[in-house]
Amino acid sequence: MSRKPELRGRAARLARLFPGAPSRGQAARTPFVLLVVLLLGGGLIGLLVLNSALSEGSFKLDDLQRNTKNLTDEEQALQRDIDAYSAPEALQRRARELGMVPGGDPAFLNPNGTVKGVPSAAAEQSSAQLPLVLLPPETIGSSPAPGTNAAASPTADQTPAVTTPAPTTILGR
């Protein structure tokens, strides 16, 4: 019969570290197997949670990118509208609709008080383009201002047809 040789010294100490009997090896394997199964299960659950979080973040990112694209398109449309309204031709057309005329030559005042240039009056409009200017009720029947024609000012028995004042608009930004 085969008998294991008796180990001595260092070999005996190493042999005690390793299980020799099958029943003892089976008992030592069970916790290890449970540990490995728990680690694998925990890892799989962790991967599932991580994958779900990444998918949720991806959906949020797509929504935010779509929202950003829509807002960018809206901003560009509004900027085109602003550019169309502030174009020189559009400003000139709207100014003429309001009864404005191009100004004459300007004169500039220097810091020392001298005037540079010769001012000129704005171009005259035809009577069809002149806006209706109404005087407040307090001025009706009062004496005209110096330098004005008395026949041109309204009297108490001449009531204007329209009672709203002409609009005043400042163009530009």
Backbone as JSON Lines, residues from 0, in Angstrom:
{"i":0,"aa":"M","n":[0.74,-1.07,0.0],"ca":[0.0,0.0,0.0],"c":[0.85,1.23,0.0]}
{"i":1,"aa":"S","n":[0.29,2.08,-0.59],"ca":[1.07,3.28,-0.76],"c":[0.75,4.23,0.36]}
{"i":2,"aa":"R","n":[1.77,4.57,0.95],"ca":[1.63,5.49,2.06],"c":[2.43,6.73,1.75]}
{"i":3,"aa":"K","n":[1.87,7.84,2.13],"ca":[2.57,9.08,1.86],"c":[3.78,9.16,2.76]}
{"i":4,"aa":"P","n":[4.83,9.66,2.2],"ca":[6.02,9.8,3.06],"c":[5.81,10.92,4.07]}
{"i":5,"aa":"E","n":[6.45,10.78,5.14],"ca":[6.38,11.76,6.23],"c":[7.25,12.95,5.84]}
{"i":6,"aa":"L","n":[6.65,14.11,5.92],"ca":[7.38,15.33,5.53],"c":[7.96,15.99,6.77]}
{"i":7,"aa":"R","n":[9.1,16.62,6.57],"ca":[9.76,17.25,7.7],"c":[10.17,18.67,7.33]}
{"i":8,"aa":"G","n":[10.26,19.51,8.34],"ca":[10.79,20.85,8.17],"c":[9.87,21.76,7.35]}
{"i":9,"aa":"R","n":[10.51,22.33,6.39],"ca":[9.79,23.33,5.57],"c":[8.68,22.67,4.75]}
{"i":10,"aa":"A","n":[8.91,21.53,4.24],"ca":[7.91,20.82,3.45],"c":[6.69,20.51,4.3]}
{"i":11,"aa":"A","n":[6.88,20.19,5.57],"ca":[5.76,19.88,6.46],"c":[4.92,21.14,6.7]}
{"i":12,"aa":"R","n":[5.59,22.25,6.86],"ca":[4.84,23.49,7.07],"c":[4.04,23.87,5.82]}
{"i":13,"aa":"L","n":[4.6,23.71,4.64],"ca":[3.88,24.01,3.4],"c":[2.72,23.03,3.2]}
{"i":14,"aa":"A","n":[2.92,21.79,3.57],"ca":[1.86,20.79,3.41],"c":[0.68,21.11,4.31]}
{"i":15,"aa":"R","n":[0.93,21.69,5.46],"ca":[-0.18,22.05,6.36],"c":[-1.02,23.2,5.79]}
{"i":16,"aa":"L","n":[-0.4,24.05,4.98],"ca":[-1.16,25.16,4.38],"c":[-2.15,24.68,3.32]}
{"i":17,"aa":"F","n":[-1.83,23.63,2.62],"ca":[-2.72,23.09,1.6],"c":[-3.57,21.98,2.19]}
{"i":18,"aa":"P","n":[-4.85,21.99,1.85],"ca":[-5.71,20.93,2.39],"c":[-5.34,19.59,1.76]}
{"i":19,"aa":"G","n":[-5.34,18.58,2.53],"ca":[-4.97,17.25,2.05],"c":[-6.17,16.33,1.93]}
{"i":20,"aa":"A","n":[-7.13,16.47,2.78],"ca":[-8.28,15.56,2.76],"c":[-9.36,16.14,1.84]}
{"i":21,"aa":"P","n":[-10.1,15.29,1.12],"ca":[-11.12,15.77,0.21],"c":[-12.27,16.47,0.94]}
{"i":22,"aa":"S","n":[-12.65,16.05,2.11],"ca":[-13.75,16.69,2.83],"c":[-13.36,18.11,3.26]}
{"i":23,"aa":"R","n":[-12.15,18.24,3.68],"ca":[-11.69,19.55,4.07],"c":[-11.6,20.48,2.86]}
{"i":24,"aa":"G","n":[-11.19,20.01,1.68],"ca":[-11.11,20.79,0.45],"c":[-12.49,21.21,-0.03]}
{"i":25,"aa":"Q","n":[-13.47,20.36,0.12],"ca":[-14.83,20.69,-0.29],"c":[-15.39,21.8,0.6]}
{"i":26,"aa":"A","n":[-15.1,21.72,1.88],"ca":[-15.61,22.72,2.81],"c":[-14.94,24.07,2.55]}
{"i":27,"aa":"A","n":[-13.68,24.09,2.15],"ca":[-12.98,25.34,1.89],"c":[-13.39,25.94,0.56]}
{"i":28,"aa":"R","n":[-13.85,25.13,-0.39],"ca":[-14.23,25.62,-1.7],"c":[-15.58,26.33,-1.68]}
{"i":29,"aa":"T","n":[-16.48,25.98,-0.85],"ca":[-17.84,26.54,-0.84],"c":[-17.84,28.06,-0.62]}
{"i":30,"aa":"P","n":[-17.15,28.6,0.36],"ca":[-17.14,30.07,0.51],"c":[-16.49,30.76,-0.69]}
{"i":31,"aa":"F","n":[-15.47,30.14,-1.24],"ca":[-14.81,30.74,-2.39],"c":[-15.75,30.8,-3.6]}
{"i":32,"aa":"V","n":[-16.47,29.71,-3.83],"ca":[-17.42,29.69,-4.95],"c":[-18.53,30.72,-4.72]}
{"i":33,"aa":"L","n":[-19.02,30.81,-3.5],"ca":[-20.05,31.81,-3.2],"c":[-19.51,33.24,-3.41]}
{"i":34,"aa":"L","n":[-18.29,33.47,-3.0],"ca":[-17.68,34.77,-3.19],"c":[-17.57,35.12,-4.67]}
{"i":35,"aa":"V","n":[-17.13,34.16,-5.48],"ca":[-16.99,34.4,-6.92],"c":[-18.36,34.66,-7.55]}
{"i":36,"aa":"V","n":[-19.37,33.89,-7.17],"ca":[-20.72,34.07,-7.72],"c":[-21.26,35.44,-7.32]}
{"i":37,"aa":"L","n":[-21.05,35.82,-6.07],"ca":[-21.52,37.14,-5.63],"c":[-20.8,38.27,-6.37]}
{"i":38,"aa":"L","n":[-19.49,38.13,-6.55],"ca":[-18.75,39.15,-7.29],"c":[-19.21,39.25,-8.74]}
{"i":39,"aa":"L","n":[-19.42,38.12,-9.39],"ca":[-19.9,38.14,-10.77],"c":[-21.31,38.73,-10.85]}
{"i":40,"aa":"G","n":[-22.18,38.35,-9.95],"ca":[-23.55,38.88,-9.94],"c":[-23.55,40.38,-9.67]}
{"i":41,"aa":"G","n":[-22.75,40.82,-8.7],"ca":[-22.65,42.24,-8.41],"c":[-22.08,43.02,-9.59]}
{"i":42,"aa":"G","n":[-21.11,42.45,-10.25],"ca":[-20.54,43.09,-11.43],"c":[-21.56,43.23,-12.56]}
{"i":43,"aa":"L","n":[-22.33,42.16,-12.78],"ca":[-23.36,42.23,-13.82],"c":[-24.43,43.27,-13.48]}
{"i":44,"aa":"I","n":[-24.85,43.31,-12.23],"ca":[-25.85,44.32,-11.82],"c":[-25.26,45.72,-11.96]}
{"i":45,"aa":"G","n":[-24.01,45.89,-11.58],"ca":[-23.36,47.19,-11.73],"c":[-23.28,47.62,-13.19]}
{"i":46,"aa":"L","n":[-22.93,46.68,-14.08],"ca":[-22.9,46.99,-15.51],"c":[-24.28,47.37,-16.03]}
{"i":47,"aa":"L","n":[-25.31,46.68,-15.56],"ca":[-26.67,46.98,-15.98],"c":[-27.07,48.4,-15.55]}
{"i":48,"aa":"V","n":[-26.75,48.77,-14.31],"ca":[-27.07,50.11,-13.82],"c":[-26.27,51.16,-14.6]}
{"i":49,"aa":"L","n":[-25.0,50.91,-14.84],"ca":[-24.16,51.83,-15.59],"c":[-24.67,52.01,-17.02]}
{"i":50,"aa":"N","n":[-25.05,50.91,-17.65],"ca":[-25.58,50.97,-19.01],"c":[-26.88,51.77,-19.04]}
{"i":51,"aa":"S","n":[-27.74,51.58,-18.07],"ca":[-29.0,52.33,-18.01],"c":[-28.74,53.83,-17.82]}
{"i":52,"aa":"A","n":[-27.79,54.17,-16.97],"ca":[-27.46,55.58,-16.74],"c":[-26.89,56.21,-18.0]}
{"i":53,"aa":"L","n":[-26.04,55.49,-18.72],"ca":[-25.48,56.02,-19.96],"c":[-26.57,56.19,-21.02]}
{"i":54,"aa":"S","n":[-27.5,55.28,-21.09],"ca":[-28.6,55.39,-22.06],"c":[-29.46,56.6,-21.73]}
{"i":55,"aa":"E","n":[-29.76,56.81,-20.46],"ca":[-30.56,57.95,-20.05],"c":[-29.84,59.26,-20.38]}
{"i":56,"aa":"G","n":[-28.55,59.31,-20.13],"ca":[-27.76,60.49,-20.47],"c":[-27.72,60.73,-21.97]}
{"i":57,"aa":"S","n":[-27.68,59.68,-22.75],"ca":[-27.69,59.81,-24.2],"c":[-29.0,60.4,-24.69]}
{"i":58,"aa":"F","n":[-30.11,59.95,-24.11],"ca":[-31.41,60.51,-24.5],"c":[-31.52,61.98,-24.12]}
{"i":59,"aa":"K","n":[-31.04,62.32,-22.94],"ca":[-31.06,63.73,-22.52],"c":[-30.2,64.58,-23.45]}
{"i":60,"aa":"L","n":[-29.04,64.06,-23.83],"ca":[-28.15,64.78,-24.73],"c":[-28.82,65.01,-26.08]}
{"i":61,"aa":"D","n":[-29.49,63.99,-26.61],"ca":[-30.2,64.16,-27.89],"c":[-31.29,65.22,-27.77]}
{"i":62,"aa":"D","n":[-32.04,65.22,-26.67],"ca":[-33.09,66.23,-26.48],"c":[-32.49,67.63,-26.4]}
{"i":63,"aa":"L","n":[-31.39,67.78,-25.67],"ca":[-30.75,69.09,-25.53],"c":[-30.17,69.57,-26.87]}
{"i":64,"aa":"Q","n":[-29.61,68.65,-27.65],"ca":[-29.07,69.04,-28.95],"c":[-30.2,69.47,-29.89]}
{"i":65,"aa":"R","n":[-31.33,68.76,-29.85],"ca":[-32.48,69.12,-30.68],"c":[-33.01,70.49,-30.26]}
{"i":66,"aa":"N","n":[-33.1,70.72,-28.94],"ca":[-33.57,72.01,-28.43],"c":[-32.61,73.14,-28.83]}
{"i":67,"aa":"T","n":[-31.32,72.89,-28.76],"ca":[-30.32,73.88,-29.15],"c":[-30.44,74.21,-30.63]}
{"i":68,"aa":"K","n":[-30.67,73.2,-31.46],"ca":[-30.82,73.42,-32.9],"c":[-32.06,74.27,-33.17]}
{"i":69,"aa":"N","n":[-33.17,73.98,-32.51],"ca":[-34.39,74.76,-32.7],"c":[-34.2,76.21,-32.27]}
{"i":70,"aa":"L","n":[-33.54,76.41,-31.12],"ca":[-33.3,77.78,-30.64],"c":[-32.34,78.53,-31.57]}
{"i":71,"aa":"T","n":[-31.35,77.84,-32.11],"ca":[-30.42,78.48,-33.04],"c":[-31.15,78.9,-34.32]}
{"i":72,"aa":"D","n":[-32.03,78.03,-34.81],"ca":[-32.82,78.37,-36.0],"c":[-33.71,79.58,-35.74]}
{"i":73,"aa":"E","n":[-34.33,79.61,-34.56],"ca":[-35.19,80.74,-34.21],"c":[-34.38,82.03,-34.09]}
{"i":74,"aa":"E","n":[-33.2,81.93,-33.49],"ca":[-32.34,83.11,-33.36],"c":[-31.93,83.64,-34.73]}
{"i":75,"aa":"Q","n":[-31.6,82.74,-35.65],"ca":[-31.2,83.17,-36.98],"c":[-32.37,83.82,-37.72]}
{"i":76,"aa":"A","n":[-33.58,83.28,-37.56],"ca":[-34.75,83.88,-38.19],"c":[-35.0,85.28,-37.64]}
{"i":77,"aa":"L","n":[-34.88,85.44,-36.33],"ca":[-35.07,86.76,-35.72],"c":[-33.98,87.73,-36.17]}
{"i":78,"aa":"Q","n":[-32.76,87.25,-36.31],"ca":[-31.68,88.11,-36.77],"c":[-31.92,88.55,-38.21]}
{"i":79,"aa":"R","n":[-32.46,87.65,-39.06],"ca":[-32.79,88.04,-40.43],"c":[-33.88,89.11,-40.43]}
{"i":80,"aa":"D","n":[-34.87,88.98,-39.54],"ca":[-35.91,90.0,-39.44],"c":[-35.34,91.34,-39.03]}
{"i":81,"aa":"I","n":[-34.44,91.33,-38.04],"ca":[-33.8,92.57,-37.58],"c":[-33.0,93.19,-38.72]}
{"i":82,"aa":"D","n":[-32.25,92.36,-39.45],"ca":[-31.46,92.9,-40.56],"c":[-32.35,93.49,-41.64]}
{"i":83,"aa":"A","n":[-33.5,92.84,-41.9],"ca":[-34.42,93.37,-42.92],"c":[-35.03,94.69,-42.48]}
{"i":84,"aa":"Y","n":[-35.38,94.82,-41.19],"ca":[-35.97,96.06,-40.71],"c":[-34.95,97.19,-40.59]}
{"i":85,"aa":"S","n":[-33.69,96.85,-40.37],"ca":[-32.69,97.89,-40.18],"c":[-31.9,98.18,-41.45]}
{"i":86,"aa":"A","n":[-32.28,97.58,-42.57],"ca":[-31.62,97.88,-43.84],"c":[-31.92,99.33,-44.22]}
{"i":87,"aa":"P","n":[-30.98,100.01,-44.86],"ca":[-31.19,101.42,-45.2],"c":[-32.44,101.66,-46.05]}
{"i":88,"aa":"E","n":[-32.72,100.77,-46.98],"ca":[-33.91,100.96,-47.82],"c":[-35.18,100.87,-46.99]}
{"i":89,"aa":"A","n":[-35.23,99.92,-46.07],"ca":[-36.42,99.76,-45.23],"c":[-36.58,100.95,-44.29]}
{"i":90,"aa":"L","n":[-35.48,101.44,-43.73],"ca":[-35.55,102.61,-42.86],"c":[-36.02,103.84,-43.64]}
{"i":91,"aa":"Q","n":[-35.52,104.01,-44.86],"ca":[-35.93,105.15,-45.67],"c":[-37.42,105.05,-46.02]}
{"i":92,"aa":"R","n":[-37.89,103.86,-46.38],"ca":[-39.29,103.69,-46.73],"c":[-40.19,103.99,-45.54]}
{"i":93,"aa":"R","n":[-39.83,103.47,-44.36],"ca":[-40.64,103.72,-43.17],"c":[-40.61,105.19,-42.76]}
{"i":94,"aa":"A","n":[-39.46,105.85,-42.94],"ca":[-39.37,107.27,-42.61],"c":[-40.26,108.09,-43.54]}
{"i":95,"aa":"R","n":[-40.29,107.76,-44.82],"ca":[-41.16,108.48,-45.75],"c":[-42.63,108.24,-45.42]}
{"i":96,"aa":"E","n":[-42.97,107.02,-44.99],"ca":[-44.35,106.72,-44.6],"c":[-44.77,107.57,-43.4]}
{"i":97,"aa":"L","n":[-43.82,107.89,-42.54],"ca":[-44.11,108.72,-41.36],"c":[-44.05,110.21,-41.68]}
{"i":98,"aa":"G","n":[-43.73,110.55,-42.93],"ca":[-43.69,111.96,-43.31],"c":[-42.35,112.61,-43.08]}
{"i":99,"aa":"M","n":[-41.32,111.86,-42.84],"ca":[-39.99,112.43,-42.63],"c":[-39.34,112.71,-43.98]}
{"i":100,"aa":"V","n":[-38.47,113.71,-43.99],"ca":[-37.73,114.07,-45.21],"c":[-36.25,114.06,-44.88]}
{"i":101,"aa":"P","n":[-35.41,113.89,-45.89],"ca":[-33.97,113.94,-45.64],"c":[-33.57,115.33,-45.17]}
{"i":102,"aa":"G","n":[-32.66,115.37,-44.23],"ca":[-32.2,116.65,-43.69],"c":[-31.29,117.35,-44.66]}
{"i":103,"aa":"G","n":[-31.08,118.63,-44.41],"ca":[-30.18,119.43,-45.24],"c":[-28.76,119.23,-44.78]}
{"i":104,"aa":"D","n":[-27.9,120.12,-45.23],"ca":[-26.5,120.06,-44.84],"c":[-26.38,120.45,-43.36]}
{"i":105,"aa":"P","n":[-25.63,119.71,-42.59],"ca":[-25.49,120.05,-41.18],"c":[-24.38,121.06,-40.94]}
{"i":106,"aa":"A","n":[-24.43,121.67,-39.8],"ca":[-23.35,122.53,-39.33],"c":[-22.86,121.92,-38.03]}
{"i":107,"aa":"F","n":[-21.56,122.08,-37.78],"ca":[-20.97,121.48,-36.6],"c":[-20.44,122.57,-35.68]}
{"i":108,"aa":"L","n":[-20.59,122.36,-34.39],"ca":[-20.12,123.3,-33.4],"c":[-18.81,122.78,-32.84]}
{"i":109,"aa":"N","n":[-17.76,123.54,-32.99],"ca":[-16.44,123.15,-32.47],"c":[-16.41,123.37,-30.97]}
{"i":110,"aa":"P","n":[-15.48,122.73,-30.26],"ca":[-15.38,122.91,-28.81],"c":[-15.1,124.36,-28.4]}
{"i":111,"aa":"N","n":[-14.47,125.13,-29.27],"ca":[-14.18,126.52,-28.91],"c":[-15.36,127.46,-29.21]}
{"i":112,"aa":"G","n":[-16.48,126.94,-29.74],"ca":[-17.68,127.73,-29.95],"c":[-17.87,128.21,-31.37]}
{"i":113,"aa":"T","n":[-16.93,127.94,-32.28],"ca":[-17.1,128.36,-33.66],"c":[-17.94,127.34,-34.41]}
{"i":114,"aa":"V","n":[-18.62,127.83,-35.43],"ca":[-19.48,126.97,-36.24],"c":[-18.73,126.58,-37.5]}
{"i":115,"aa":"K","n":[-18.73,125.3,-37.81],"ca":[-18.06,124.8,-39.0],"c":[-19.14,124.34,-39.98]}
{"i":116,"aa":"G","n":[-19.15,124.85,-41.18],"ca":[-20.13,124.5,-42.19],"c":[-21.28,125.48,-42.2]}
{"i":117,"aa":"V","n":[-22.1,125.37,-43.23],"ca":[-23.26,126.24,-43.38],"c":[-24.49,125.35,-43.38]}
{"i":118,"aa":"P","n":[-25.38,125.51,-42.39],"ca":[-26.56,124.64,-42.36],"c":[-27.56,125.03,-43.44]}
{"i":119,"aa":"S","n":[-28.3,124.05,-43.91],"ca":[-29.37,124.32,-44.86],"c":[-30.62,123.59,-44.39]}
{"i":120,"aa":"A","n":[-31.76,124.07,-44.83],"ca":[-33.03,123.49,-44.41],"c":[-33.28,122.17,-45.13]}
{"i":121,"aa":"A","n":[-34.15,121.38,-44.54],"ca":[-34.53,120.11,-45.17],"c":[-35.36,120.4,-46.4]}
{"i":122,"aa":"A","n":[-35.39,119.45,-47.32],"ca":[-36.16,119.6,-48.55],"c":[-37.64,119.71,-48.21]}
{"i":123,"aa":"E","n":[-38.36,120.53,-48.96],"ca":[-39.79,120.72,-48.73],"c":[-40.55,119.5,-49.23]}
{"i":124,"aa":"Q","n":[-41.66,119.19,-48.55],"ca":[-42.53,118.1,-48.98],"c":[-43.71,118.7,-49.72]}
{"i":125,"aa":"S","n":[-44.31,117.87,-50.54],"ca":[-45.55,118.31,-51.17],"c":[-46.65,118.25,-50.12]}
{"i":126,"aa":"S","n":[-47.74,118.96,-50.34],"ca":[-48.8,119.02,-49.33],"c":[-49.46,117.66,-49.13]}
{"i":127,"aa":"A","n":[-49.37,116.77,-50.12],"ca":[-49.98,115.43,-49.97],"c":[-49.19,114.6,-48.97]}
{"i":128,"aa":"Q","n":[-47.9,114.88,-48.81],"ca":[-47.08,114.09,-47.9],"c":[-46.98,114.7,-46.52]}
{"i":129,"aa":"L","n":[-47.43,115.93,-46.34],"ca":[-47.32,116.57,-45.03],"c":[-48.27,115.93,-44.04]}
{"i":130,"aa":"P","n":[-47.81,115.64,-42.84],"ca":[-48.71,115.08,-41.84],"c":[-49.61,116.17,-41.26]}
{"i":131,"aa":"L","n":[-50.76,115.77,-40.78],"ca":[-51.7,116.68,-40.16],"c":[-51.19,117.0,-38.76]}
{"i":132,"aa":"V","n":[-50.98,118.28,-38.47],"ca":[-50.5,118.71,-37.16],"c":[-51.65,119.4,-36.46]}
{"i":133,"aa":"L","n":[-51.99,118.93,-35.31],"ca":[-53.1,119.51,-34.55],"c":[-52.57,120.28,-33.37]}
{"i":134,"aa":"L","n":[-53.23,121.36,-33.08],"ca":[-52.85,122.17,-31.93],"c":[-53.67,121.74,-30.73]}
{"i":135,"aa":"P","n":[-53.11,121.84,-29.55],"ca":[-53.89,121.52,-28.36],"c":[-55.05,122.5,-28.2]}
{"i":136,"aa":"P","n":[-56.12,122.11,-27.51],"ca":[-57.3,122.97,-27.38],"c":[-56.97,124.3,-26.7]}
{"i":137,"aa":"E","n":[-55.93,124.4,-25.9],"ca":[-55.62,125.65,-25.21],"c":[-55.2,126.74,-26.2]}
{"i":138,"aa":"T","n":[-54.58,126.35,-27.33],"ca":[-54.09,127.35,-28.28],"c":[-55.17,127.82,-29.23]}
{"i":139,"aa":"I","n":[-56.31,127.16,-29.29],"ca":[-57.38,127.58,-30.18],"c":[-57.97,128.87,-29.63]}
{"i":140,"aa":"G","n":[-58.05,129.86,-30.46],"ca":[-58.61,131.14,-30.05],"c":[-57.59,132.06,-29.43]}
{"i":141,"aa":"S","n":[-56.4,131.62,-29.13],"ca":[-55.39,132.51,-28.56],"c":[-54.67,133.22,-29.68]}
{"i":142,"aa":"S","n":[-53.9,134.2,-29.33],"ca":[-53.2,134.98,-30.35],"c":[-52.08,134.14,-30.94]}
{"i":143,"aa":"P","n":[-51.82,134.28,-32.22],"ca":[-50.76,133.48,-32.84],"c":[-49.38,133.92,-32.36]}
{"i":144,"aa":"A","n":[-48.47,133.02,-32.48],"ca":[-47.09,133.3,-32.07],"c":[-46.5,134.33,-33.01]}
{"i":145,"aa":"P","n":[-45.53,135.12,-32.54],"ca":[-44.92,136.13,-33.4],"c":[-44.27,135.48,-34.61]}
{"i":146,"aa":"G","n":[-44.46,136.08,-35.78],"ca":[-43.86,135.57,-36.99],"c":[-44.73,134.56,-37.7]}
{"i":147,"aa":"T","n":[-45.94,134.26,-37.19],"ca":[-46.82,133.32,-37.87],"c":[-47.97,134.08,-38.49]}
{"i":148,"aa":"N","n":[-48.59,133.5,-39.46],"ca":[-49.7,134.1,-40.16],"c":[-50.95,133.91,-39.32]}
{"i":149,"aa":"A","n":[-51.7,134.99,-39.04],"ca":[-52.9,134.91,-38.22],"c":[-53.99,134.13,-38.91]}
{"i":150,"aa":"A","n":[-54.03,134.15,-40.24],"ca":[-55.07,133.42,-40.97],"c":[-54.79,131.92,-40.96]}
{"i":151,"aa":"A","n":[-53.54,131.55,-40.76],"ca":[-53.21,130.13,-40.78],"c":[-53.55,129.44,-39.48]}
{"i":152,"aa":"S","n":[-53.66,130.16,-38.37],"ca":[-53.96,129.52,-37.1],"c":[-55.45,129.28,-36.99]}
{"i":153,"aa":"P","n":[-55.87,128.17,-36.39],"ca":[-57.29,127.86,-36.3],"c":[-57.98,128.78,-35.3]}
{"i":154,"aa":"T","n":[-59.25,129.01,-35.54],"ca":[-60.05,129.82,-34.62],"c":[-61.04,128.92,-33.91]}
{"i":155,"aa":"A","n":[-61.84,129.49,-33.04],"ca":[-62.76,128.7,-32.24],"c":[-63.83,128.03,-33.08]}
{"i":156,"aa":"D","n":[-64.25,128.66,-34.2],"ca":[-65.3,128.05,-35.0],"c":[-64.74,127.08,-36.05]}
{"i":157,"aa":"Q","n":[-63.41,127.0,-36.2],"ca":[-62.8,126.01,-37.1],"c":[-62.27,124.86,-36.25]}
{"i":158,"aa":"T","n":[-62.98,123.75,-36.23],"ca":[-62.54,122.59,-35.45],"c":[-61.86,121.61,-36.38]}
{"i":159,"aa":"P","n":[-60.77,121.05,-35.97],"ca":[-60.08,120.09,-36.84],"c":[-60.9,118.8,-36.97]}
{"i":160,"aa":"A","n":[-60.72,118.13,-38.11],"ca":[-61.47,116.9,-38.37],"c":[-60.94,115.76,-37.53]}
{"i":161,"aa":"V","n":[-59.66,115.73,-37.27],"ca":[-59.04,114.64,-36.51],"c":[-58.52,115.23,-35.21]}
{"i":162,"aa":"T","n":[-58.74,114.54,-34.11],"ca":[-58.34,115.1,-32.82],"c":[-57.17,114.38,-32.19]}
{"i":163,"aa":"T","n":[-56.53,113.45,-32.9],"ca":[-55.36,112.76,-32.33],"c":[-54.09,113.43,-32.8]}
{"i":164,"aa":"P","n":[-53.07,113.51,-31.97],"ca":[-51.82,114.13,-32.39],"c":[-51.06,113.23,-33.36]}
{"i":165,"aa":"A","n":[-50.23,113.85,-34.18],"ca":[-49.42,113.08,-35.13],"c":[-48.38,112.27,-34.37]}
{"i":166,"aa":"P","n":[-48.1,111.03,-34.8],"ca":[-47.12,110.22,-34.08],"c":[-45.71,110.73,-34.3]}
{"i":167,"aa":"T","n":[-44.91,110.58,-33.27],"ca":[-43.51,110.95,-33.34],"c":[-42.69,109.68,-33.19]}
{"i":168,"aa":"T","n":[-41.79,109.44,-34.12],"ca":[-41.01,108.21,-34.1],"c":[-39.54,108.55,-34.27]}
{"i":169,"aa":"I","n":[-38.7,107.91,-33.5],"ca":[-37.25,108.06,-33.64],"c":[-36.76,106.77,-34.27]}
{"i":170,"aa":"L","n":[-36.12,106.87,-35.41],"ca":[-35.62,105.7,-36.1],"c":[-34.21,105.37,-35.63]}
{"i":171,"aa":"G","n":[-33.87,104.14,-35.73],"ca":[-32.53,103.71,-35.35],"c":[-32.6,102.88,-34.08]}
{"i":172,"aa":"R","n":[-31.43,102.55,-33.59],"ca":[-31.37,101.69,-32.41],"c":[-30.97,102.49,-31.21]}
